[in-house]
Amino acid sequence: MSTARNGVVVGVDLGGTKIQSIAMKARERVGEARSLTPRTSSDDVVAAVVESIRSTGVPAAEIGAVGIGSPGEIDPRTGAVTQARNLAGFEGTVELAALVSKAFEGVKVRVDNDVRSALWGEYRLGAGRPYKNVLGVFVGTGVGGGLIVNGRLYEGRGAAGEIGHVVVKPGGRRCSCGRLGCLEAYAGRGQMELRARKLVKKGRKTVLFELMKKRRRDRVTSGVIAEALEMKDRLAEDLIKDAVAALGVGIASAQNLFDAEAVIIGGGLGDRLGAPFAERVKAAMMPHLFSAQNAPALLNTELGDLAGATGAALVAGA
Amino acid sequence: MSTARNGVVVGVDLGGTKIQSIAMKARERVGEARSLTPRTSSDDVVAAVVESIRSTGVPAAEIGAVGIGSPGEIDPRTGAVTQARNLAGFEGTVELAALVSKAFEGVKVRVDNDVRSALWGEYRLGAGRPYKNVLGVFVGTGVGGGLIVNGRLYEGRGAAGEIGHVVVKPGGRRCSCGRLGCLEAYAGRGQMELRARKLVKKGRKTVLFELMKKRRRDRVTSGVIAEALEMKDRLAEDLIKDAVAALGVGIASAQNLFDAEAVIIGGGLGDRLGAPFAERVKAAMMPHLFSAQNAPALLNTELGDLAGATGAALVAGA
């Protein structure tokens, strides 16, 4: 991809919790900004994206292009976003690219899937650099994924890489997608929280919800889970044990098909729990691996939560 | 791939049960031969391959190249075959390409994986023609698979496409690979036969083994299973029900990752049971499909058991 005309490209990672922007010039980071995602309306979310781009400190006239990684369904032609359930007011269609472009006097805005943006960032400038075929697994509120095939993002008909919905236990736990036994039903932070609430109702003890309140959060965040694990909270340990086992099965199934050189484990939970988590997932994967003598490298991200914004900038021409 | 120098290319599908050869000139079939695979020694197997090529009726001087689809591990450089457990005397390494080449005065011989050859044949000249991204699932003694990505065979590091070892039930039935709960443990003919023998020992009734003897076979072949199903044999029906459910889970998991336009179901059992089988597998896949509104086409093969020989010929330059 060529460098944008005016030199600076801003990449934006639009998440359900926060908005992360990075300004890049000739592959160097020249500015960044981070803010909380408004929970009010789509107008407020779009305004916050515009503000985040401004907050990178790059004068509007120097911005050559903007890339945005977004949840939901993306129309690649128009940059419209549909059914991004994590974002307030995005139940229908929001003309994200057009609205942001208007705020910057018609600058080119490219919107792409958030998970693919993050994988592309890690592939080009992070942990995936040495490889040709890579499987990305992003363990956050849900479990997203993506495939790099021969150095390019593989999109299938537009919906490839959904490792979160690989079946790890037919008839098992209910997933956020409504189906039973998907990987995400065990390893997604959202479904973990639901399960914790269910178990607490049944009388199990846990520090998870106290920690959540103490941190003034309304969700059991990755940070909350990490702190509970440090406190040896049994319920949190059980949740992670199930998540690791499910990731082992799901990644092994994917690897038996895909035979990647490397698997990158990212996302909020993956980044927070780091190398010990990736090692546990690798150990859980091994018994199900067909080419066990030729296991893929299991890597943490290098860019962490900047992967999405970095990838969005690269896709837009950085 | 260019047409071989002397015009005629012979493709050979070397299977555990039979050897199928096809002679092709400018993509037209100009001869074929079929024989049983010797169960004695690797020398006899190689001699039978040579004889099969001669039996296509093409004069040796007109053969420009030979392609062989073989089980086992293939050295792509030398065409040597290692650990093809279905073939007598192939436990170690057999210099298949060199030995066949010698019998035809140094003709170029290319050896490739049998499943990939069959998928390539179906992709180029069979059911896969209209598509770019295709998943092949070959249900025979085992369950083999392959991926076509953007019109090319995707090989990963050489071991891609092993859908038979996608996990469909963690901790489930023992697979021929030694692991638990692989798709092949439920849908491979070999494991079905083992399960039938186990259930008969426990007192279940079935016509499977009578039919096998009546047909003078030493294995429960696809034909035996098909006849038992026609007779409404309950045990055979149960085996197929389990196989269909497992294929539904395994193919859905693969599709959620790969988002193919089409899935081709072939192999001895897939070909024998035909369209009703493919329809049952599709129905079993649907509840696990993430993009259920955009399901892939589930197709039978068009070339049937000629897919392997056809693909081998194409790979060798037909």
Boltz contact constraints between the chains, C-beta under 6 A:
constraints:
  - contact:
      token1: [A, 133]
      token2: [B, 156]
      max_distance: 6.0
  - contact:
      token1: [A, 149]
      token2: [B, 149]
      max_distance: 6.0
  - contact:
      token1: [A, 156]
      token2: [B, 133]
      max_distance: 6.0
  - contact:
      token1: [A, 156]
      token2: [B, 259]
      max_distance: 6.0
  - contact:
      token1: [A, 157]
      token2: [B, 259]
      max_distance: 6.0
  - contact:
      token1: [A, 159]
      token2: [B, 259]
      max_distance: 6.0
  - contact:
      token1: [A, 159]
      token2: [B, 291]
      max_distance: 6.0
  - contact:
      token1: [A, 160]
      token2: [B, 259]
      max_distance: 6.0
  - contact:
      token1: [A, 162]
      token2: [B, 256]
      max_distance: 6.0
  - contact:
      token1: [A, 162]
      token2: [B, 290]
      max_distance: 6.0
  - contact:
      token1: [A, 163]
      token2: [B, 257]
      max_distance: 6.0
  - contact:
      token1: [A, 165]
      token2: [B, 256]
      max_distance: 6.0
  - contact:
      token1: [A, 165]
      token2: [B, 290]
      max_distance: 6.0
  - contact:
      token1: [A, 166]
      token2: [B, 253]
      max_distance: 6.0
  - contact:
      token1: [A, 166]
      token2: [B, 256]
      max_distance: 6.0
  - contact:
      token1: [A, 167]
      token2: [B, 249]
      max_distance: 6.0
  - contact:
      token1: [A, 167]
      token2: [B, 253]
      max_distance: 6.0
  - contact:
      token1: [A, 167]
      token2: [B, 288]
      max_distance: 6.0
  - contact:
      token1: [A, 170]
      token2: [B, 249]
      max_distance: 6.0
  - contact:
      token1: [A, 249]
      token2: [B, 167]
      max_distance: 6.0
  - contact:
      token1: [A, 249]
      token2: [B, 170]
      max_distance: 6.0
  - contact:
      token1: [A, 253]
      token2: [B, 166]
      max_distance: 6.0
  - contact:
      token1: [A, 253]
      token2: [B, 167]
      max_distance: 6.0
  - contact:
      token1: [A, 253]
      token2: [B, 253]
      max_distance: 6.0
  - contact:
      token1: [A, 254]
      token2: [B, 257]
      max_distance: 6.0
  - contact:
      token1: [A, 256]
      token2: [B, 162]
      max_distance: 6.0
  - contact:
      token1: [A, 256]
      token2: [B, 165]
      max_distance: 6.0
  - contact:
      token1: [A, 256]
      token2: [B, 166]
      max_distance: 6.0
  - contact:
      token1: [A, 257]
      token2: [B, 254]
      max_distance: 6.0
  - contact:
      token1: [A, 259]
      token2: [B, 156]
      max_distance: 6.0
  - contact:
      token1: [A, 259]
      token2: [B, 157]
      max_distance: 6.0
  - contact:
      token1: [A, 259]
      token2: [B, 159]
      max_distance: 6.0
  - contact:
      token1: [A, 259]
      token2: [B, 160]
      max_distance: 6.0
  - contact:
      token1: [A, 288]
      token2: [B, 167]
      max_distance: 6.0
  - contact:
      token1: [A, 290]
      token2: [B, 162]
      max_distance: 6.0
  - contact:
      token1: [A, 290]
      token2: [B, 165]
      max_distance: 6.0
  - contact:
      token1: [A, 291]
      token2: [B, 159]
      max_distance: 6.0
